[in-house]
């Protein structure tokens, strides 16, 4: 009888350790997310499943064009691309991104730009026009979806405070035929 109790206790300890370890990984390191909507097309499709690296911004700085997940004002998590970093002056003209007066290529938009026939993919704007600020404030990011015509992003909700960022994501793990790293 004592041996059965000891075996039961060992199994219970193993199960508790597994649950605590899984919870730690899920809440502090990596978490799954489902893409909800078309705002990141053609890079990401509706219902793609991805892994969010929550640890990435705890030790490093965000980089322009990273794809991040953040808590949006509507109590939802959004997935968007970083366009502007703190101190950046952002402008779009003739479907071209200008950061601090320098033109940047956005190769992830080429597929959509080639399909658009009725005007630019990204309507012209300046950061000041859409947020009232000349530069991206310290501790904030300016984000946009890749599907510029149908994305609710910093042009609508303002800049994103860094403390609202859950982490970055670059790996689709589901559906199986779409497994890949995205840039």
Backbone as a chain_set.jsonl record, in Angstrom:
{"seq": "XXXXXXXXXXXXXXXXXXXXXXXXXXXXXXXXXXXXXXXXXXXXXXXXXXXXXXXXXXXXXXXXXXXXXXXXXXXXXXXXXXXXXXXXXXXXXXXXXXXXXXXXXXXXXXXXXXXXXXXXXXXXXXXXXXXXXXXXXXXXXXXXXXXXXXXXXXXXXXXXXXXXXXXXXXXXXXXXXXXXXXX", "coords": {"N": [[0.81, -1.194, 0.0], [1.945, 1.249, 0.752], [3.781, 1.613, -1.256], [2.146, 2.13, -3.497], [1.004, 4.572, -2.742], [3.307, 6.156, -2.703], [4.053, 6.024, -5.405], [1.811, 7.277, -6.569], [2.109, 9.832, -5.448], [4.537, 10.621, -6.684], [3.751, 10.721, -9.377], [1.85, 12.763, -9.172], [3.481, 14.938, -8.37], [5.082, 15.163, -10.678], [3.149, 15.871, -12.568], [2.256, 18.357, -11.513], [4.629, 19.865, -11.702], [4.921, 19.85, -14.508], [2.615, 21.31, -15.289], [3.099, 23.811, -14.043], [5.486, 24.535, -15.333], [4.609, 24.659, -18.023], [2.735, 26.754, -17.792], [4.459, 28.861, -17.047], [6.092, 29.084, -19.377], [4.098, 29.731, -21.248], [3.024, 32.21, -20.289], [5.223, 33.901, -19.919], [7.252, 33.517, -21.853], [6.656, 32.296, -24.552], [3.763, 32.355, -26.642], [0.746, 31.19, -28.18], [-0.975, 32.678, -30.978], [-3.82, 33.7, -32.829], [-4.326, 34.911, -36.032], [-6.602, 37.389, -36.657], [-8.626, 38.438, -38.969], [-8.085, 40.508, -41.939], [-6.095, 42.409, -42.015], [-3.321, 42.151, -42.188], [-2.741, 41.033, -44.596], [-0.884, 40.728, -47.636], [0.924, 39.229, -46.187], [0.186, 37.809, -43.833], [-2.487, 35.555, -43.3], [-6.026, 35.46, -42.592], [-6.863, 33.669, -39.705], [-4.415, 32.335, -39.568], [-2.075, 30.68, -37.507], [0.198, 31.614, -35.046], [3.358, 31.956, -33.271], [4.042, 33.915, -30.493], [6.8, 35.67, -29.421], [7.42, 36.484, -26.371], [9.541, 37.143, -24.846], [11.378, 38.506, -26.344], [11.378, 41.413, -26.468], [11.953, 42.031, -23.914], [14.617, 41.819, -23.507], [15.781, 43.011, -25.697], [15.675, 45.613, -28.222], [12.887, 46.891, -30.084], [12.663, 46.534, -33.646], [12.485, 48.311, -36.746], [9.961, 47.316, -38.959], [9.523, 44.863, -37.741], [7.11, 42.372, -36.893], [4.592, 42.709, -34.627], [2.698, 41.894, -31.641], [0.165, 43.402, -29.786], [-1.649, 44.905, -27.031], [-4.583, 46.39, -27.872], [-6.584, 49.442, -27.821], [-9.288, 48.595, -27.794], [-9.597, 46.456, -26.084], [-8.573, 44.205, -27.315], [-6.177, 42.028, -28.873], [-3.885, 43.135, -31.185], [-2.203, 42.519, -34.295], [0.455, 43.806, -35.944], [2.731, 45.696, -38.065], [5.829, 47.195, -37.224], [6.426, 50.484, -38.038], [7.352, 53.006, -37.334], [9.792, 54.112, -35.003], [10.636, 55.299, -31.645], [11.12, 58.799, -31.752], [11.149, 59.003, -34.505], [10.217, 60.611, -37.549], [7.459, 60.305, -39.5], [6.248, 59.755, -42.808], [4.112, 59.324, -45.617], [4.245, 59.35, -49.086], [3.234, 59.248, -52.428], [2.883, 56.454, -52.303], [5.144, 55.637, -50.923], [7.218, 55.044, -48.146], [8.578, 57.349, -45.897], [11.03, 57.901, -43.568], [12.179, 60.061, -41.284], [12.783, 61.692, -43.436], [14.046, 60.019, -45.252], [13.651, 57.694, -47.85], [12.149, 54.486, -47.662], [12.223, 51.095, -48.642], [9.587, 48.733, -48.928], [9.393, 45.692, -49.233], [7.607, 43.635, -48.6], [5.157, 44.605, -49.311], [5.01, 44.584, -52.035], [3.567, 42.626, -53.568], [0.837, 43.294, -53.106], [0.849, 45.962, -54.009], [1.257, 45.624, -56.742], [-1.188, 44.604, -57.518], [-3.048, 46.593, -57.074], [-5.065, 48.9, -58.719], [-6.481, 51.199, -58.641], [-5.436, 53.614, -57.504], [-3.168, 54.619, -54.791], [-1.732, 52.124, -52.553], [-1.192, 52.839, -49.949], [-2.545, 55.617, -48.585], [-1.518, 59.048, -48.841], [0.04, 60.621, -46.014], [1.111, 62.38, -43.049], [2.846, 61.851, -39.965], [2.172, 63.801, -38.115], [-0.28, 64.71, -39.107], [-1.99, 62.517, -38.631], [-1.685, 61.831, -35.935], [-1.179, 64.104, -34.514], [1.284, 64.589, -33.525], [4.692, 65.467, -34.019], [6.87, 63.741, -34.074], [7.392, 60.211, -33.366], [6.55, 59.466, -30.092], [8.754, 59.08, -27.221], [9.184, 55.807, -25.97], [7.073, 54.734, -27.397], [5.506, 53.222, -30.319], [4.948, 53.384, -33.859], [2.616, 51.772, -35.735], [1.512, 49.704, -38.491], [-0.82, 47.863, -40.493], [-0.22, 45.43, -43.085], [-2.077, 45.316, -45.111], [-2.972, 47.955, -46.168], [-5.23, 49.505, -46.903], [-7.301, 48.425, -45.491], [-6.818, 48.304, -42.738], [-6.901, 48.76, -39.293], [-4.985, 50.765, -37.539], [-2.08, 52.517, -36.271], [-2.706, 54.873, -37.534], [-5.281, 55.264, -36.871], [-5.673, 54.54, -34.165], [-3.611, 55.736, -32.854], [-0.213, 56.077, -31.55], [1.536, 53.23, -30.2], [2.035, 52.341, -26.894], [5.046, 51.042, -25.496], [4.742, 49.36, -23.284], [2.416, 48.044, -23.812], [2.995, 46.18, -25.679], [3.094, 42.8, -26.447], [4.947, 41.095, -27.606], [7.119, 39.974, -30.291], [6.477, 38.403, -33.488], [7.11, 35.834, -35.813], [6.741, 33.392, -36.923], [4.693, 31.166, -38.573], [2.701, 28.501, -37.643], [0.482, 27.053, -38.267], [-2.032, 26.902, -40.754], [-0.715, 23.67, -41.659], [0.324, 23.53, -44.308], [1.145, 26.106, -44.671], [3.29, 26.627, -43.01], [5.933, 28.611, -42.01], [8.604, 31.077, -41.797], [8.054, 34.508, -41.406], [8.638, 37.757, -42.795]], "CA": [[0.0, 0.0, 0.0], [2.836, 2.411, 0.829], [4.406, 1.78, -2.573], [1.149, 2.755, -4.372], [0.91, 5.976, -2.327], [4.541, 6.802, -3.153], [3.955, 6.15, -6.868], [0.805, 8.304, -6.823], [2.732, 11.121, -5.109], [5.529, 10.921, -7.723], [2.994, 11.141, -10.564], [1.25, 14.061, -8.853], [4.562, 15.937, -8.444], [5.457, 15.33, -12.088], [2.058, 16.614, -13.212], [2.305, 19.738, -11.015], [5.801, 20.501, -12.326], [4.61, 20.055, -15.931], [1.637, 22.401, -15.405], [3.783, 25.066, -13.687], [6.429, 24.831, -16.414], [3.815, 25.074, -19.197], [2.19, 28.084, -17.507], [5.575, 29.802, -17.108], [6.434, 29.272, -20.794], [2.957, 30.388, -21.921], [2.796, 33.585, -19.855], [6.422, 34.727, -19.88], [8.188, 33.321, -22.957], [6.04, 32.094, -25.857], [2.319, 32.116, -26.587], [0.121, 31.1, -29.501], [-1.945, 33.723, -31.332], [-4.534, 33.468, -34.08], [-4.539, 36.135, -36.805], [-8.037, 37.598, -36.769], [-8.91, 39.47, -39.952], [-7.298, 40.607, -43.168], [-5.274, 43.618, -41.986], [-1.907, 41.882, -42.461], [-2.599, 40.391, -45.912], [-0.721, 39.325, -48.015], [1.927, 38.568, -45.354], [-0.502, 36.866, -42.958], [-3.88, 35.309, -43.663], [-6.986, 35.281, -41.518], [-6.831, 32.382, -39.02], [-3.063, 31.78, -39.405], [-1.675, 30.553, -36.113], [1.595, 32.016, -34.92], [3.954, 31.95, -31.938], [4.502, 35.228, -30.047], [7.984, 35.616, -28.577], [7.224, 37.513, -25.348], [10.84, 37.422, -24.229], [12.22, 39.264, -27.274], [11.518, 42.836, -26.164], [12.407, 42.194, -22.537], [16.078, 41.923, -23.527], [16.249, 43.758, -26.859], [14.843, 46.728, -28.676], [12.133, 46.598, -31.305], [13.271, 47.013, -34.886], [11.554, 48.694, -37.796], [9.382, 46.256, -39.783], [9.146, 43.687, -36.952], [5.676, 42.148, -36.724], [4.382, 42.613, -33.184], [1.356, 41.723, -31.09], [0.009, 44.346, -28.683], [-3.001, 45.148, -26.514], [-5.173, 47.575, -28.496], [-7.554, 50.114, -26.948], [-10.594, 47.923, -27.763], [-9.439, 45.221, -25.308], [-8.233, 43.119, -28.227], [-4.769, 41.999, -29.253], [-3.677, 43.399, -32.61], [-0.929, 42.122, -34.875], [0.798, 44.83, -36.942], [4.149, 45.847, -38.376], [6.418, 48.444, -36.743], [6.859, 51.406, -39.094], [8.1, 54.09, -36.714], [10.377, 53.937, -33.679], [10.671, 56.569, -30.925], [11.923, 59.866, -32.35], [11.019, 59.004, -35.971], [9.23, 61.434, -38.246], [6.904, 59.389, -40.501], [5.449, 60.341, -43.878], [3.88, 58.534, -46.833], [3.961, 60.12, -50.302], [3.337, 58.43, -53.645], [2.982, 55.048, -51.884], [6.502, 55.395, -50.43], [7.45, 55.381, -46.752], [9.725, 58.196, -45.577], [11.323, 57.994, -42.145], [13.157, 61.135, -41.096], [13.117, 62.22, -44.753], [14.72, 59.004, -46.07], [12.717, 56.717, -48.42], [12.382, 53.084, -47.298], [11.513, 50.083, -49.431], [8.768, 47.795, -48.162], [9.197, 44.579, -50.178], [6.457, 42.828, -48.196], [3.962, 45.195, -49.918], [5.098, 44.535, -53.504], [2.482, 41.822, -54.139], [-0.389, 44.094, -53.072], [1.012, 47.157, -54.855], [1.106, 45.194, -58.132], [-2.594, 44.298, -57.781], [-3.88, 47.793, -56.92], [-5.141, 49.652, -59.971], [-7.292, 52.4, -58.48], [-4.809, 54.553, -56.584], [-2.084, 54.039, -53.982], [-2.061, 51.188, -51.488], [-1.16, 53.638, -48.724], [-2.874, 57.021, -48.842], [-0.507, 59.962, -48.285], [-0.191, 61.231, -44.703], [2.268, 62.59, -42.177], [2.583, 61.461, -38.587], [1.507, 64.916, -37.452], [-1.675, 64.752, -39.565], [-2.812, 61.438, -38.076], [-1.587, 61.707, -34.471], [-0.968, 65.403, -33.896], [2.654, 64.642, -33.01], [5.672, 65.589, -35.096], [7.684, 62.519, -34.065], [6.893, 59.133, -32.514], [7.006, 59.767, -28.733], [9.619, 58.131, -26.521], [8.443, 54.709, -25.364], [5.931, 54.377, -28.242], [5.773, 52.736, -31.672], [3.926, 53.638, -34.868], [2.427, 50.474, -36.392], [0.532, 49.634, -39.576], [-1.053, 46.558, -41.102], [0.264, 45.358, -44.464], [-3.22, 45.554, -45.983], [-3.1, 49.347, -45.761], [-6.568, 50.062, -47.122], [-8.281, 47.795, -44.599], [-6.171, 48.039, -41.458], [-7.056, 49.72, -38.194], [-3.64, 50.776, -36.984], [-1.701, 53.777, -35.616], [-3.372, 55.995, -38.192], [-6.604, 55.372, -36.261], [-5.63, 54.37, -32.712], [-2.457, 56.444, -32.305], [0.993, 55.289, -31.322], [1.364, 52.134, -29.251], [3.019, 52.354, -25.805], [5.84, 49.808, -25.43], [4.253, 48.448, -22.243], [1.271, 47.308, -24.366], [3.505, 45.185, -26.63], [3.265, 41.456, -25.886], [6.167, 40.528, -28.172], [7.116, 39.917, -31.751], [6.114, 37.108, -34.043], [7.616, 35.667, -37.176], [6.587, 31.998, -37.347], [3.357, 30.584, -38.728], [2.782, 27.052, -37.439], [-0.74, 26.407, -38.73], [-2.148, 25.53, -41.234], [0.545, 22.968, -41.939], [0.869, 23.879, -45.635], [1.655, 27.481, -44.631], [4.364, 26.776, -42.024], [7.064, 29.389, -42.547], [8.993, 32.302, -41.124], [7.626, 35.684, -42.186], [9.451, 38.969, -42.564]], "C": [[0.861, 1.269, 0.0], [3.483, 2.68, -0.524], [3.444, 2.466, -3.538], [0.998, 4.234, -4.034], [2.12, 6.752, -2.822], [4.516, 7.022, -4.664], [2.949, 7.227, -7.256], [1.375, 9.699, -6.543], [3.746, 11.534, -6.186], [4.836, 11.39, -9.012], [2.376, 12.523, -10.35], [2.293, 15.162, -8.935], [4.952, 16.212, -9.891], [4.411, 16.148, -12.836], [2.056, 18.084, -12.787], [3.471, 20.491, -11.649], [5.534, 20.792, -13.799], [3.649, 21.221, -16.13], [2.298, 23.741, -15.096], [4.753, 25.474, -14.801], [5.694, 25.312, -17.673], [3.246, 26.474, -18.994], [3.287, 29.153, -17.594], [5.943, 30.11, -18.555], [5.351, 30.071, -21.493], [2.841, 31.866, -21.564], [4.026, 34.476, -19.908], [7.322, 34.6, -21.103], [7.511, 33.267, -24.324], [4.55, 31.834, -25.692], [1.779, 31.991, -28.009], [-0.809, 32.291, -29.72], [-2.565, 33.342, -32.666], [-4.722, 34.817, -34.765], [-6.034, 36.252, -37.059], [-8.29, 38.751, -37.736], [-7.903, 39.513, -41.08], [-6.306, 41.764, -43.161], [-3.799, 43.385, -42.271], [-1.698, 41.123, -43.78], [-1.655, 41.233, -46.76], [0.273, 38.561, -47.146], [1.304, 37.477, -44.492], [-1.953, 36.75, -43.385], [-4.746, 35.189, -42.417], [-6.909, 33.836, -41.019], [-5.469, 31.684, -39.051], [-2.778, 31.708, -37.911], [-0.177, 30.776, -36.026], [2.047, 31.882, -33.467], [4.447, 33.364, -31.644], [5.683, 35.012, -29.113], [7.881, 36.763, -27.572], [8.547, 37.965, -24.732], [11.664, 38.411, -25.053], [12.422, 40.713, -26.878], [11.867, 43.094, -24.71], [13.922, 42.403, -22.514], [16.599, 42.781, -24.68], [15.303, 44.881, -27.218], [14.069, 46.316, -29.918], [12.855, 47.177, -32.519], [12.183, 47.348, -35.896], [11.231, 47.478, -38.654], [9.186, 44.928, -39.045], [7.619, 43.582, -36.948], [5.456, 41.89, -35.24], [2.911, 42.351, -32.857], [1.271, 42.652, -29.88], [-1.455, 44.433, -28.259], [-3.496, 46.457, -27.12], [-6.197, 48.197, -27.553], [-8.902, 49.4, -26.824], [-10.566, 46.627, -26.964], [-9.27, 44.003, -26.204], [-6.723, 43.14, -28.417], [-4.69, 42.173, -30.755], [-2.314, 42.866, -33.015], [-0.659, 43.076, -36.037], [2.308, 44.866, -37.125], [4.642, 47.195, -37.845], [6.913, 49.251, -37.933], [7.743, 52.5, -38.504], [8.544, 53.769, -35.305], [10.405, 55.286, -32.964], [11.627, 57.572, -31.576], [11.809, 59.967, -33.853], [9.944, 59.982, -36.427], [8.754, 60.597, -39.439], [6.093, 60.159, -41.528], [5.299, 59.319, -45.002], [3.538, 59.493, -47.953], [4.144, 59.183, -51.476], [3.589, 56.953, -53.317], [4.383, 54.662, -51.407], [6.6, 55.865, -48.99], [8.703, 56.241, -46.637], [9.849, 58.259, -44.06], [12.458, 58.99, -41.99], [13.682, 61.641, -42.443], [13.765, 61.222, -45.696], [13.679, 57.987, -46.545], [13.138, 55.302, -48.03], [11.597, 52.187, -48.233], [10.733, 49.179, -48.474], [8.439, 46.607, -49.069], [8.017, 43.692, -49.841], [5.155, 43.372, -48.77], [3.923, 45.045, -51.441], [3.936, 43.78, -54.14], [1.179, 42.622, -54.193], [-0.291, 45.308, -53.992], [0.811, 46.805, -56.328], [-0.347, 44.929, -58.501], [-3.484, 45.544, -57.76], [-3.867, 48.595, -58.215], [-5.878, 50.986, -59.813], [-6.725, 53.376, -57.445], [-3.737, 53.876, -55.749], [-2.602, 53.031, -52.958], [-2.147, 51.941, -50.154], [-1.425, 55.09, -49.082], [-1.814, 57.924, -48.203], [-0.927, 60.505, -46.913], [1.149, 61.546, -44.054], [1.865, 62.156, -40.78], [1.801, 62.558, -37.874], [0.029, 65.012, -37.847], [-2.547, 63.704, -38.873], [-2.76, 61.321, -36.563], [-1.47, 63.053, -33.764], [0.421, 65.568, -33.313], [3.631, 64.674, -34.177], [6.544, 64.336, -35.216], [7.01, 61.477, -33.168], [7.435, 59.389, -31.102], [7.926, 58.686, -28.16], [8.756, 57.063, -25.867], [7.227, 54.258, -26.146], [6.417, 53.877, -29.604], [4.629, 53.165, -32.586], [3.819, 52.364, -35.681], [1.38, 50.573, -37.487], [0.373, 48.182, -40.008], [-0.56, 46.581, -42.537], [-0.847, 45.608, -45.472], [-3.712, 46.979, -45.681], [-4.498, 49.932, -45.914], [-7.584, 49.551, -46.107], [-7.672, 47.449, -43.241], [-6.47, 49.157, -40.463], [-5.736, 49.688, -37.428], [-3.341, 52.138, -36.366], [-2.3, 55.005, -36.289], [-4.723, 56.268, -37.55], [-6.554, 55.358, -34.736], [-4.47, 55.104, -32.058], [-1.262, 55.521, -32.111], [0.751, 54.28, -30.204], [2.434, 52.233, -28.162], [3.748, 51.007, -25.732], [5.313, 48.839, -24.372], [3.031, 47.663, -22.698], [1.706, 46.198, -25.322], [3.714, 43.857, -25.911], [4.577, 40.835, -26.359], [6.106, 40.557, -29.676], [6.803, 38.508, -32.218], [6.644, 37.006, -35.466], [7.433, 34.24, -37.683], [5.121, 31.586, -37.388], [3.508, 29.076, -38.546], [1.532, 26.312, -37.894], [-1.471, 27.335, -39.67], [-0.8, 24.972, -41.706], [1.157, 23.387, -43.278], [1.441, 25.293, -45.681], [2.753, 27.683, -43.611], [5.529, 27.506, -42.672], [7.419, 30.508, -41.568], [8.589, 33.461, -42.003], [8.524, 36.863, -41.825], [8.626, 40.185, -42.836]], "O": [[0.535, 2.244, -0.677], [3.706, 3.832, -0.895], [3.874, 3.307, -4.327], [0.877, 5.064, -4.935], [1.984, 7.875, -3.307], [4.912, 8.083, -5.147], [3.203, 8.007, -8.173], [1.148, 10.632, -7.312], [3.793, 12.707, -6.555], [5.285, 12.34, -9.654], [2.385, 13.355, -11.257], [2.027, 16.218, -9.51], [5.132, 17.366, -10.281], [4.75, 17.015, -13.641], [1.872, 18.965, -13.627], [3.312, 21.631, -12.084], [5.883, 21.866, -14.289], [3.84, 22.033, -17.035], [2.078, 24.713, -15.819], [4.818, 26.649, -15.163], [6.123, 26.274, -18.31], [3.27, 27.293, -19.913], [3.064, 30.228, -18.152], [6.09, 31.277, -18.919], [5.652, 30.991, -22.253], [2.588, 32.693, -22.441], [3.89, 35.699, -19.94], [8.101, 35.515, -21.367], [7.774, 34.12, -25.171], [4.12, 31.183, -24.739], [2.3, 32.617, -28.932], [-1.362, 32.842, -28.768], [-1.915, 32.739, -33.521], [-5.221, 35.761, -34.152], [-6.657, 35.341, -37.604], [-8.179, 39.915, -37.354], [-6.999, 38.682, -41.173], [-5.727, 42.076, -44.202], [-3.083, 44.341, -42.571], [-0.602, 40.629, -44.045], [-1.658, 42.449, -46.571], [0.454, 37.359, -47.343], [1.818, 36.36, -44.422], [-2.571, 37.736, -43.786], [-4.262, 34.862, -41.333], [-6.893, 32.897, -41.815], [-5.368, 30.543, -38.603], [-3.195, 32.58, -37.148], [0.606, 30.225, -36.799], [1.233, 31.717, -32.559], [5.181, 33.948, -32.442], [5.588, 34.268, -28.136], [8.223, 37.9, -27.899], [8.636, 39.053, -24.164], [12.548, 39.079, -24.517], [13.548, 41.206, -26.944], [12.058, 44.243, -24.31], [14.452, 43.072, -21.626], [17.744, 43.231, -24.641], [14.262, 45.067, -26.587], [14.534, 45.494, -30.707], [13.563, 48.18, -32.422], [11.108, 46.749, -35.899], [12.118, 46.71, -39.026], [8.729, 43.958, -39.65], [6.924, 44.597, -36.995], [6.048, 40.978, -34.662], [2.018, 42.557, -33.68], [2.181, 42.691, -29.052], [-2.366, 44.087, -29.012], [-2.896, 47.511, -26.906], [-6.631, 47.556, -26.596], [-9.596, 49.592, -25.826], [-11.437, 45.777, -27.153], [-9.757, 42.915, -25.898], [-6.07, 44.15, -28.154], [-5.343, 41.452, -31.51], [-1.396, 42.773, -32.2], [-1.436, 43.15, -36.989], [3.056, 44.169, -36.44], [3.964, 48.212, -37.994], [7.716, 48.772, -38.733], [8.755, 52.878, -39.094], [7.78, 53.224, -34.507], [10.216, 56.319, -33.606], [12.77, 57.251, -31.903], [12.319, 60.921, -34.44], [8.91, 60.152, -35.78], [9.559, 60.223, -40.292], [5.352, 61.083, -41.192], [6.219, 58.558, -45.302], [2.661, 60.345, -47.809], [5.101, 58.41, -51.517], [4.398, 56.291, -53.966], [4.765, 53.494, -51.48], [6.128, 56.949, -48.649], [9.75, 55.917, -47.199], [8.904, 58.621, -43.358], [13.558, 58.783, -42.502], [14.859, 61.974, -42.58], [14.012, 61.559, -46.854], [12.908, 57.471, -45.736], [14.32, 54.961, -48.061], [10.452, 52.478, -48.576], [11.173, 48.904, -47.358], [7.336, 46.523, -49.61], [7.471, 43.046, -50.735], [4.137, 42.68, -48.728], [2.906, 45.348, -52.065], [3.376, 44.233, -55.138], [0.495, 42.624, -55.216], [-1.256, 45.641, -54.681], [0.252, 47.601, -57.082], [-0.709, 45.018, -59.674], [-4.557, 45.548, -58.363], [-2.806, 48.927, -58.744], [-5.898, 51.802, -60.734], [-7.463, 53.899, -56.61], [-3.424, 52.704, -55.962], [-3.763, 53.081, -52.552], [-3.047, 51.709, -49.348], [-0.639, 55.721, -49.789], [-1.276, 57.598, -47.145], [-2.099, 60.807, -46.685], [2.189, 61.035, -44.468], [0.679, 62.101, -40.456], [0.874, 62.273, -37.115], [-0.814, 65.355, -37.019], [-3.709, 63.969, -38.563], [-3.68, 60.774, -35.956], [-1.643, 63.133, -32.548], [0.709, 66.58, -32.674], [3.432, 64.002, -35.19], [6.908, 63.925, -36.317], [6.174, 61.808, -32.328], [8.646, 59.516, -30.925], [7.872, 57.527, -28.57], [7.72, 57.371, -25.278], [6.421, 53.482, -25.634], [7.569, 54.079, -29.988], [3.486, 53.292, -32.148], [4.808, 51.911, -36.257], [0.478, 51.409, -37.43], [1.301, 47.381, -39.904], [-0.488, 47.648, -43.146], [-0.578, 46.068, -46.582], [-4.735, 47.17, -45.024], [-4.9, 50.779, -45.117], [-8.617, 50.184, -45.891], [-7.985, 46.406, -42.667], [-6.308, 50.34, -40.763], [-5.417, 48.707, -36.757], [-4.268, 52.847, -35.974], [-2.389, 56.066, -35.672], [-5.256, 57.371, -37.665], [-7.307, 56.081, -34.084], [-4.351, 55.1, -30.833], [-1.301, 54.343, -32.464], [-0.135, 54.463, -29.369], [3.624, 52.211, -28.474], [3.129, 49.955, -25.89], [5.425, 47.624, -24.54], [2.641, 46.703, -22.032], [0.891, 45.371, -25.73], [4.415, 43.788, -24.902], [5.242, 40.13, -25.6], [5.168, 41.092, -30.267], [6.858, 37.55, -31.447], [6.625, 37.978, -36.222], [7.92, 33.907, -38.764], [4.409, 31.646, -36.386], [4.334, 28.445, -39.205], [1.512, 25.081, -37.909], [-1.52, 28.529, -39.376], [0.108, 25.709, -42.09], [2.37, 23.579, -43.373], [2.146, 25.643, -46.628], [3.128, 28.828, -43.357], [6.045, 27.103, -43.715], [6.661, 30.837, -40.655], [8.761, 33.407, -43.22], [9.079, 36.952, -40.729], [9.116, 41.307, -42.702]]}, "num_chains": 1, "name": "protein.A"}
